[in-house]
């Protein structure tokens, strides 16, 4: 029986989601190629460095504002989706809570717009109006992320992937228009306006699945989310901040141009990492959340390691072998120093992809303190190695530090979860 279930998952739903996800990645790749090329031609390496600062700030702010609830929402909805009335009350309660938070954040963005402008752009130029626009657009960006989490928890994998495709295409068109007409300023505006389109599409699909109507506010429904929120919020805030600090460290020691080269590495890395991260969070996270049996969890992990990771490794090998062709194509010849630096990023990204499935277990098992320890260890090592190596390796210190940090992180994860599963199975046997 177990074997038939395993074959059914492997041959039907998983295969369909994987194929659609692959199509989505191709769309993302094509749009990212055009977007990166446009930015390289009209903005340049230094402009991409400042764009990276804004991107990391937005990511941290979104995680902080949403309390990192996305994975907790997926876990909760996946566990209770058979009870539609409870899910609907959960949705309305969470929405009312978030609207209050978003109003406060929008006011803060407006009030401190000049301070944010100076910190991110370091006086090179001023765009305070950008943050006024952000005060209105940012709430929709956060709510779009919440709607997508609901769709994922309801196992609406196809809709989530379609949303990503729509976002990629609309983002490209908006970026092209604004960059062409306004240069770097247009590129910055495109970053904050692109998610607005997705908000209305995701809201439309959520309303088709759930009846969103006024219901009594019940804080007990969303209270369990905050244990997930501490985990998600920690890395979602610290990760972009760590990248921001590393970029500012590179700008100080190597200059803005070389920091922009490193930002180009992050952009290319983000493109190919989408294949494995999208599949992990849209398919494997709900699968792990639905089952409480460790043998079933092991089957999900085995499917990931045997069916997904080899394809990911093959893709990384192709990127490495064609890097001297890809980099000038995606960006331009001024980014050619990336050719000699990309290998360490690829090694680190492979290790990241390999242990990503274990990272999901922190959420589904609600392992708060082990999660905080491992994440703190990784980000401390990442920034620490970069800081220690930068005088000897210049810009390569960042990619080398990234790989060394993931080697340490992966070893800790494998040892911990080997012990965790062994202990859990021992307790189950005793019972």
N, C-alpha and C positions, 0 to 999 in steps of 0.2 A: 504493500500500500504506500509506504513511504517513497519507494522507488517511483511509483506511478505519479505521485504528487510532484516529486522532484523533476521528472521528465516533463510534466505538464507546465510547470513554471519555466523550465529551461527552454521549451520549444514554442510556447505560445506568448504569454504576456511579456516575459522578459525579452524574448526575441523581437516582438513588436515594438516595445519601448526602446530597445537598443537601436533598432533600425531608424525609428523616428528621431531619436536623439542624435544619431549620426547625421541625418539630413539637417537637423537643427544646427549641428556643429559646422557642417559645410556652409550653411547660410551665414552663420556667425563668422566663419573664416573668411568668406568672400567679402562680407561687409566690413570686417576688421581690416582686411588688406587695403580696401579702398579708403577707409577712414584713416588708417595709419599713413598711407601715401599722401592723402590730402594734408594731414597735419604736418608731415615731414616737409612738404613743399611750401606750405603757407605759414607754418609756425616755427619750425626748426627745433633743434635739440633743446635750446634754452627755454623755448615756449612750452615744450613737453614737460620739462622739469616743473614749471609753475602749474601746469595742468595736473601733474601728479600730486602736488601739494593740495590742490583743491579736491581732487578725487579722494585722497586719504582722509581729509577733513570731513567730507560728506559721508564716507563710509563709517567713520567713528561716530559722527553725529547721528546718523540713522540708527546705528546699533544702540547708542545710548538712549535715544528718544523712544525706540520701540522696545527697550529693555532686553534686546536680544531674544525676543519671544518667538521668533519664527519657528525654530526647531521644536520648541515646547508646544506650539500650536499644532504642528504636524503630529507630534506624539499624542496629544490630547484628542484631536479630531479622529485620528486613525483608530484610537482605542474605543471611541464612543460613537462612531459614525452610524451604527445601527439604531441609535436613539436620536432621531433627527430633531425632535423637540428640544432635547438637552443641548445639542450642538447649536441650534438657532438661538437659544437663550444665552449660550456662551458667547456667540458672535456679537449679539447686541450689547451685552455687558462689557465685553472687551472694547468694542467700538466707542462706547460712551466714555470709558476710562481714557482711551487713547486721544480722543478729541480734546480733552482738557489738557493733557500733556503737550499735544502738538500746538495748542494755542499759546502756551507758555514759551515753548521753544521758538515759535515764530516771532514773538515779542522780543526775545533775547537776540535773535539774529538781526532784527531791525535796530535795536538800541546799540548793540556793539558792532555794527557793520564796519566802522572805521578801524577799530582794533583788529578785527579779523582780516581786513584788507591789508593792513600793514604787516601782520604776522605771516600771511601766506605769500604775499608778493614782494615783501622785503623792501618796499619803496621803489622798486623798479618801474612800477606804474600803479595807478589807482583806479579801482572799479567799485566804488561803494554802492553804485546802483545795482550791481550784480547781487549783492546781499539783500537788497530790498526785494528784488525779484525772487530770490531764494526763500525769503520769508513766506511768500505765497505758494511757491511751487513745492517746497520741501514736504509739507504735510501730505500732499498727494503721493509723493515718492514713498513715504513711509507706509501709507495705507495700501499702496500697490503691493509692497512686500508682504503685508499681512494677508491681503486677498490671495496672493499666490501660495502662501503657506496653507490657507484653508483648502485651496484646490488640491494641493499636494496631499494633505491629510485625508481628503475624500477620494484619493487614488485617481484623480483626474490628470493622469500623467500627460496625456496628449494635449490637453488644454494648456498645461504649464509650458510644455515645449513650444506650442504654437505662440504663446505669449512672448516667449524669448525671441522667436523668429520675428514677430511683429515689432518688438522693441529694437532688434538689430537693424531691420530695414528702415523703420521710421527714424531711428537715431542717425543712420548714415545720411539719409536725405536732409535731415535738419542740420547735421554737422556740415555737410557740403555747402548748403545755402548760406549758413551763418559765417563759416570760415571764409568763403569766397567773397562775401560782402563786407565782413567786419574783421577778418584776420583773427588774431589771438583772442580778442574780446568775444568774437562770435563763437569760437571753440569753447570758451568758458561758459557762455550762455547755453550752448547746446548740451553741455553736461548736466545742467540742472533742469532743462526743459524736456529732455527726452522721456523721462519716466512719467511725465504728466499724461502722455498719450496712452500708455499702458494702464494707468489707473482706471480710465473709463472702460477699457475692454475687460479687464479683470473683474471690475465691479459688475458689469453686465453678466458675465458668466456665473459669478457667485450668486447673483439674484435669481438666476435660472434654477439653481440647485437648492437654495435655501430661501425661506420666507423671512425677510428682514423686516420686522415690525417692532413697535415699541413694547418692551417688556420690563418688568421690575428689575432694578439693578441688584444683582446678587454677587457680591465680591467673593463669596466662597467658591464660585465657579472658576474664577481666574487666579485665585490664591495659589493653587498647586503649580501654576506656571512659573512662579518666581524662583523655584529651585532650579528649573531649566534656565531661567533668565540669567541667573548669576553666572552660569557656565558660558552661555552664549554671549552675554554682554561683555564678559571679561576679555575673551579673545577677539570679539568683533570690534571692541574699542581699542584694545592694546595693539592688535595687529597693524591697522593703518597708522597708528601713532608710531609704532616701531619703524615702519617703512618711512614715515615722514622724518623721523629723527635720523635715520640712516642717510636719507637723501640730503638732509641739511648738513650732515657730517661730510658727505661726499662733496657738496657744494663748497664747503669751507676748505677742504684739503686738496681737492682736484679741480674745482671750478664748476660753474654752472653748465658748461658744454658737456663735460664728462658725466656730470650727474644726469644730464639729459640722455646720454648714451645708456646709462644704467636703467633709466626709465623706459627706454626702448626695449631693453631685455625683459623688464616686467610686463610690458605690453604684449610681446610675443609669447612669453610664458603664460599670460592670462588667456591667450587664444587657445593653445593646445590643452591647457588644464581644464578648459570648459567641458571637454568630452567626458572626463572621469568624474569631475565634481558634480556636473548636472545629473549624470546617471546615478551617482551615489545618493544625492539628496532627494531626487524625485522618485527613485525606485527603491533603493536599498534601505534608506532610513524608514519609510513606512513599513517595509517588510520586517525589519528588525523590531519595530514598535508593535506590530500586530501579535507577535508570538512571545510567550513567556517561557517556552521550553528551550533549554540550552542546546539540545540536539538540533532543533530547528534553526536556532541562531547560527550554529556551526555550519549548517547547510547553506545558509545565505552567505556567510563569510567565504565558504569554499567556492560557491558560484562566482563571487566577486574575484577571488584570487586566480581562479582557473579560466574564467571566460572574459573578464574585463581587463585585468592587469597585463596579460600577454599582448593584447591589442594595443594597449597604452604604451607598452615598451617598444613595440614595433613602430608606432607613430613617432616616439621620441628618437628612435634610430634614424628614421627618415628625415626628421628635422635636422639632426646633427650632420648627416651626410650631404644635405642640400642647403646648409646654412649660408654658404658663400653666395648662393643664388637667391635664397629667400630674403635675406636681410636687405640687399639693395632693392628688391622688388617690393617688399612691404614698406620699407622706409625710403632711404636713399643712400648714396655713396658716403655721406658724412657719418653714417652709423656703422661703417665697416669695422671699427674696432671691436664691435660686438662679436665678430667671427671668432676671435681668439678667446673670448670670455664666456661664450654661451655654454661650453661643455660642463662647467661646474653647476650652472643653473639647471641643466638637463638632469644631471645626476641627483641633485637635490629634489627636483620635481618628481623624479621616479620614486625616490624613497617616500616622498609625501603622498604620492598616489598609492603606494603599497600599503601604508599604514592608515590611510583615510578611513577604511572600513572599521578599524579598531577605534578610531576617534568618534565614530557614530555611536559606539557602545557607551561612551560616557553619558550621552543624552538618554538613550533608551533605558540604561540601567540606573540613571540618576546618581552617578558617581561624582559628586561635587568636589570633594577634597582631592581625590586623585587627579581629577581634571585640572583643577587650579594649579596643583603642583607641576604637572607635566607641561602645561602651557607656559607657566612662569619659567620653567627650566628652558623651554625652547626659545622664547623671546629674549631671555637674558643671555643665552649662548649666542643667538643670532647677532644682537647688537654688540655683545662683549667681544666676540671673535672679530667682527668688523672693525671695532675700535682698536683692538690690539694689533691687527694685521695691516691697517691702512697705511702706516708709515713705510712698510716694506713692499706691499703689493698694490698700492694705489686703489684704483677702482675695482680691481679683481678681488680685493678684500671682502667686498659685499657678497659676491657670488660664492666665494670660498667659505665665508662665514656661514652662509645659508646652508650649504651642503654639510658642513661639520655639525651645525646645530641639529639638522635632521637626522644625522647618523646617531647622535646621542639620544635624541627624542625617540627614534624608532626602537632602539635597543631597550629603553625604559618601558615603552608600550608593550612590546612583545613579552618581556619578562613579567610585567604586571598582569596582563590578561591571561597568560599561561597559568599563573598562580590563581587568578580570580576564577577561571573556568574550572580548574581542578578543585578548588575549595567548594564552589557551588555544586558541582556534581557529587562531591563527597557528602555534602549536607543532604542532597536529594536522595542519595542511596541510603543514608541513615534513616531518613524519614520513611 
